[in-house]
Amino acid sequence: MSVSRKREAALAILESSGIRRSNYAPPLVRFLWKMGFDVPPPHFGGFFANVLLTGTVFAIAWGLVMWAALWSRQGLAPFDALIIASCAGVLFGLSMGAYYAYSGRKHQLPRWTEL
């Protein structure tokens, strides 16, 4: 089965599970799909893939916002800002990876390889 057909099957399962669409197809994932990347919905993604994707995007976005709004005016060194944003990204990524893994088990979703 092709990746796009697997994604459609996964989305049908997620829709019938009662999980909100904004949760199983968040804006970042929908953006990646529109750009041509065949990533699985987060509930079907692996723990570490979810940690890496969500943590990286969060660290970059949050770090840039914090730098523009606060840190640059406070005189925080760029390296320190990078470390803080990276730590926040790791924590956020671990939280989201754990959430998607828990939600997948709670709703008894099959593994991506089983579709």
N, C-alpha and C positions, 0 to 999 in steps of 0.2 A: 504494500500500500504506500502511495506517495505521501510525502510529508504534509502537503496541503490537504489531502483527503483525511489523513490522520487528525490534522488540526480540526477539520470540520466535524469529524466524529467526536473528538474530545469536547468541542464546543456544544454539541448536542447533548452529550452526557452532563456537562456542567450546567447547561440551561435547565435540564430536567431535575437536577439535584437540589434546586432551591437556592443556590449561591447567586448573589447579585452579579449582573453582567459587569458592572464597574469593578468588581472584585476579581472575577476570573479572566477578564480581558481589560486590564488597566490601560490607561492612555499610552504609557511607554511601550507596552507590548503591541498594541494596535499600531503605533507609529512604526515599530520595527517590521510588522507585517506589511505595511504600506510601502516601506522602503525595500521590500523584497527578501527580508530575512525570514526564514522558516523556523522560528523559535516556537516551542510548544507553549500552550497556556501555562501560567506559573504553577497551577496546581498539579500539572503533569511534568513540570521541569524537576530536575534533581535538586537536592538541597543545596549543594555547592554552586550549581549554576544560578540558582535564585539568589544566593548570598552574593555572588560576584556581580550579577547584573544590577540588583537593587542597591547594593552597597556602593558600587562604583558611581552610579548615576546620582545617588543621594550625596555622596561625598563631594562630587564636582559641583552640583547645583547648590547645595547648602554652603559649601566653602566659598563659592563665588558671591553668593548673596551676602554672607557674613563679611567677606572682605570689603565689598562695596559699601555696605551699610554701617559697619562698625569697626572691624579690625584695622583697616588702613588708617582710619582717623585716630585710633588709639596707639598707633605706632607699633603694632604687632609685627614681628619679623615674618617675612613670607614663608620661611621654612617652618616656623612655629605654627603658622596658619595651616600649612600643608599637613603637619602632624595631627593637629586638632581635627581637621576635616576628615583625614583618613581614619582616625579613631572613631569618629562619629559614623562614618560610612560602614566600618566593620560592625559596630553595634547595631546599626539599622539593618544591614544586610543579614546578620545573624537572626535578628528578630523576625524579619520577613521570611527568611528561609525556614525558620521554625514554624511560623504561622502557616505557610503554605503546606508544609509537610503534615502538620497537625490536621489542617482542614481536609487534606486529601484522605487521610486515614479516617477522619470523622465521617466523611460522606462516602466512604468505601469506594473510592475511585480506583480504576485499574491503573496499572503502570503504563507509561508511554509506550513501552516495548510490547505491551499486550494488546494494543489497539490494532 
